[in-house]
Amino acid sequence: MNLQSLFQDFNPSKFIVHTSLLVFVVLFSLKLDKLIDWPWYCVFAPLFVWKAIATLGAFVGSIIWCRNPHYRLENDSYSHFKAMLISLSLHLILLMFELLACDRLTSQRHLWVLVFIPLIFGSVASVGACVWSVKHERSFELELFCAVNALQFVFLPLKLDEFVSWSWEVVFVPLWIVLCLSLVGVLYNIIFCVILLKTQEVSPQQKRTAVNSAIGNCFTVLPILVFQVLLADKLDGDLNLPFIAVCAPLILALFSLVLLSFSAKGGNRWWFGIRKNFSQFLLSACPCLQEYGNISYTIDRNQQSVPLETNEFEFEKYDKKSKKALSKKMESLKPVVPIISIELPD
């Protein structure tokens, strides 16, 4: 276990998003089961906190961008800044939808079709955002999620307002298609992982990365598929389970995503204007963490015993000592050849 690599690979954006969704799903299911009697605005509070952090981060980043023109000359600064603005616009659209949904659940004074209008508009705009992200080699997970579910965001309000009399299994057809494509991707990932494990030319680190990716995909896609089946049966009246039990697979998937955010890497460097990796910013802001970030643990049974908790300097000293001992041992094993003197004639 290496805390330094844990800090370097941590993705704060994904951690905030997945943690907010995890808390929201738990509160929402408890509210539907009437186990808590909180107002809907309190139930949606984790999502509001997520949007508040994103808005504040974009606001601070924009101020630093405007007040320091020389920062714009850095590599990929324009693409990072534009990606942040695109993400901010999508977050504001989602915030508008969440506010309308809270008002609809509280007052019951307007149709669900009006509530989903910002979400439908955001889905259409996300298509253009995905094209821009592919062109500039930027990540677009949230934009892709909204773009592929555009048709689903049309079916849901029609069913909730009872404009159509379809069963929930039919309403979720667009989501079934997305999940089937995701299952194909998971199957391909597993086959690719097996091939890498049986290939001797592949390094151990690449094998480890492939195994972690396959396990992570299985623990996210499969629970979501189980949740979708349980939800459709629950809403159609074919299943008599509380919503917290129905949402348990989804909670497992979100918890897996929270854990995977510690090895997700990436992230936009212009949130809050830090202009560097989150680990570098955190270590520069809190120098005391450098001592803990420089700790690693190892257990080696084939060589001399090493203390369980050492720093990089001690590891270097131990490595040098082991190399010296190995070189001395190799020298002792060299064959001794007698010296032959050849006398040259006068």
ZAMARGU-4260 file (C-alpha; in steps of 0.2 Angstrom, whole numbers, plus 5000, padded with zeros to 4 digits):
<rodrens>
0) 5000/5000/5000 | 5007/5017/4995 | 4999/5032/5001 | 5009/5043/4989 | 5001/5034/4974
5) 4984/5035/4983 | 4986/5054/4984 | 4992/5056/4966 | 4978/5045/4958 | 4964/5053/4968
10) 4950/5062/4958 | 4941/5074/4969 | 4927/5078/4956 | 4922/5060/4955 | 4923/5058/4973
15) 4911/5073/4977 | 4899/5067/4963 | 4897/5049/4968 | 4897/5053/4987 | 4883/5065/4984
20) 4873/5053/4974 | 4876/5039/4986 | 4869/5050/5001 | 4854/5056/4990 | 4849/5038/4985
25) 4849/5032/5003 | 4839/5047/5009 | 4827/5046/4994 | 4823/5028/4997 | 4820/5031/5015
30) 4808/5045/5011 | 4798/5034/4999 | 4797/5021/5012 | 4791/5034/5025 | 4805/5030/5037
35) 4810/5048/5038 | 4798/5063/5037 | 4810/5076/5031 | 4806/5090/5018 | 4810/5086/5000
40) 4823/5100/5000 | 4832/5091/5014 | 4832/5075/5004 | 4839/5084/4989 | 4852/5093/5000
45) 4867/5082/4994 | 4864/5086/4976 | 4863/5104/4981 | 4879/5103/4990 | 4887/5095/4974
50) 4881/5109/4963 | 4886/5123/4976 | 4904/5116/4976 | 4905/5115/4957 | 4898/5133/4955
55) 4910/5140/4968 | 4925/5131/4960 | 4920/5138/4943 | 4918/5155/4950 | 4935/5155/4959
60) 4943/5148/4943 | 4935/5161/4932 | 4942/5175/4944 | 4959/5168/4943 | 4958/5166/4924
65) 4953/5185/4922 | 4965/5192/4934 | 4981/5183/4928 | 4982/5184/4909 | 4999/5175/4909
70) 4991/5159/4915 | 4982/5158/4898 | 4999/5154/4890 | 5001/5138/4899 | 4998/5121/4890
75) 4980/5117/4887 | 4974/5131/4898 | 4960/5136/4885 | 4954/5118/4883 | 4954/5115/4902
80) 4945/5132/4905 | 4932/5129/4892 | 4929/5112/4898 | 4925/5119/4915 | 4913/5131/4908
85) 4904/5118/4899 | 4903/5107/4914 | 4897/5122/4924 | 4882/5125/4912 | 4877/5107/4913
90) 4878/5108/4932 | 4866/5123/4932 | 4854/5114/4921 | 4854/5099/4933 | 4851/5111/4947
95) 4836/5119/4939 | 4829/5102/4936 | 4832/5097/4954 | 4823/5113/4960 | 4808/5110/4949
100) 4807/5092/4955 | 4807/5097/4973 | 4794/5110/4970 | 4783/5097/4961 | 4785/5084/4975
105) 4781/5097/4988 | 4766/5107/4980 | 4760/5096/4966 | 4755/5112/4956 | 4763/5108/4939
110) 4766/5094/4927 | 4781/5083/4926 | 4783/5087/4908 | 4788/5105/4913 | 4800/5098/4926
115) 4809/5088/4914 | 4811/5102/4901 | 4828/5108/4908 | 4834/5090/4908 | 4829/5087/4890
120) 4837/5103/4884 | 4853/5098/4894 | 4853/5081/4885 | 4852/5089/4868 | 4866/5101/4873
125) 4877/5087/4880 | 4878/5080/4862 | 4888/5095/4856 | 4898/5095/4872 | 4903/5076/4869
130) 4908/5081/4851 | 4919/5095/4858 | 4927/5084/4871 | 4931/5071/4859 | 4939/5084/4847
135) 4950/5091/4861 | 4953/5074/4870 | 4944/5079/4886 | 4934/5067/4897 | 4915/5068/4896
140) 4907/5056/4907 | 4892/5067/4914 | 4889/5074/4897 | 4889/5056/4889 | 4876/5050/4902
145) 4864/5065/4899 | 4866/5062/4880 | 4863/5044/4879 | 4847/5045/4891 | 4839/5059/4881
150) 4825/5048/4875 | 4823/5041/4893 | 4820/5059/4899 | 4805/5060/4887 | 4797/5044/4892
155) 4798/5047/4911 | 4787/5063/4912 | 4774/5055/4900 | 4772/5040/4911 | 4772/5051/4927
160) 4759/5062/4920 | 4749/5047/4914 | 4749/5053/4896 | 4754/5035/4891 | 4748/5019/4899
165) 4764/5009/4896 | 4771/4997/4909 | 4787/5003/4918 | 4797/4989/4909 | 4792/4998/4892
170) 4796/5015/4899 | 4813/5009/4903 | 4817/5003/4886 | 4830/5016/4882 | 4839/5012/4898
175) 4839/4994/4894 | 4848/4997/4878 | 4861/5007/4887 | 4863/4993/4900 | 4865/4980/4887
180) 4878/4990/4878 | 4887/4992/4895 | 4886/4973/4898 | 4895/4970/4881 | 4908/4982/4886
185) 4910/4973/4903 | 4911/4956/4894 | 4925/4963/4882 | 4934/4970/4897 | 4934/4953/4906
190) 4940/4943/4890 | 4954/4956/4887 | 4959/4954/4906 | 4960/4935/4904 | 4971/4937/4888
195) 4983/4949/4897 | 4984/4937/4912 | 4989/4923/4900 | 5002/4933/4891 | 5019/4932/4898
200) 5026/4948/4889 | 5014/4959/4898 | 5021/4968/4914 | 5013/4964/4931 | 5007/4982/4933
205) 4997/4981/4916 | 4990/4964/4922 | 4985/4972/4939 | 4977/4987/4930 | 4967/4976/4919
210) 4961/4965/4934 | 4956/4981/4943 | 4947/4988/4928 | 4937/4972/4925 | 4932/4970/4944
215) 4927/4989/4945 | 4916/4987/4929 | 4908/4972/4936 | 4904/4980/4953 | 4896/4995/4944
220) 4886/4989/4929 | 4879/4972/4936 | 4872/4980/4952 | 4864/4994/4941 | 4856/4981/4930
225) 4849/4971/4945 | 4843/4988/4952 | 4834/4992/4936 | 4825/4975/4936 | 4819/4977/4954
230) 4814/4995/4951 | 4803/4990/4936 | 4795/4976/4945 | 4792/4987/4961 | 4784/5001/4951
235) 4773/4988/4941 | 4767/4981/4958 | 4775/4964/4954 | 4787/4965/4969 | 4783/4968/4987
240) 4800/4975/4994 | 4804/4992/5002 | 4813/5004/4991 | 4828/5004/5002 | 4830/4985/4997
245) 4827/4989/4979 | 4840/5003/4979 | 4853/4992/4988 | 4861/4986/4972 | 4862/5004/4966
250) 4870/5009/4983 | 4883/4996/4981 | 4887/5002/4963 | 4889/5020/4970 | 4899/5014/4984
255) 4911/5005/4972 | 4912/5021/4962 | 4917/5031/4977 | 4931/5019/4980 | 4936/5019/4962
260) 4938/5038/4963 | 4954/5035/4973 | 4962/5028/4957 | 4953/5037/4944 | 4967/5050/4941
265) 4963/5065/4929 | 4952/5080/4933 | 4951/5098/4927 | 4965/5109/4934 | 4955/5125/4933
270) 4942/5121/4947 | 4945/5133/4961 | 4960/5139/4950 | 4973/5127/4957 | 4981/5124/4940
275) 4990/5108/4946 | 4985/5091/4951 | 4975/5089/4967 | 4988/5079/4976 | 5001/5093/4973
280) 4989/5107/4978 | 4985/5097/4994 | 5003/5094/4999 | 5008/5112/4995 | 4993/5118/5006
285) 4996/5106/5020 | 5015/5102/5021 | 5012/5091/5036 | 5004/5078/5024 | 5020/5076/5015
290) 5027/5065/5029 | 5011/5054/5028 | 5011/5054/5009 | 5029/5048/5009 | 5025/5032/5018
295) 5024/5015/5010 | 5023/4997/5016 | 5031/4982/5009 | 5033/4963/5014 | 5047/4954/5006
300) 5050/4936/5012 | 5064/4932/5000 | 5077/4945/5005 | 5082/4953/5022 | 5068/4959/5033
305) 5063/4977/5030 | 5054/4988/5043 | 5035/4989/5039 | 5035/5007/5039 | 5049/5017/5031
310) 5051/5032/5020 | 5059/5034/5003 | 5076/5038/5010 | 5077/5022/5020 | 5071/5012/5005
315) 5085/5020/4995 | 5098/5016/5008 | 5092/4998/5009 | 5092/4996/4990 | 5110/5002/4990
320) 5115/4990/5003 | 5107/4976/4995 | 5115/4980/4978 | 5132/4981/4987 | 5130/4964/4996
325) 5124/4956/4979 | 5139/4963/4970 | 5151/4957/4983 | 5143/4940/4982 | 5145/4939/4963
330) 5163/4944/4965 | 5166/4930/4977 | 5158/4918/4965 | 5169/4923/4950 | 5181/4909/4944
335) 5199/4912/4949 | 5211/4911/4934 | 5230/4909/4936 | 5240/4923/4929 | 5251/4917/4915
340) 5266/4927/4911 | 5272/4926/4893 | 5291/4931/4892 | 5294/4941/4876 | 5310/4937/4867
345) 5324/4950/4867
</rodrens>
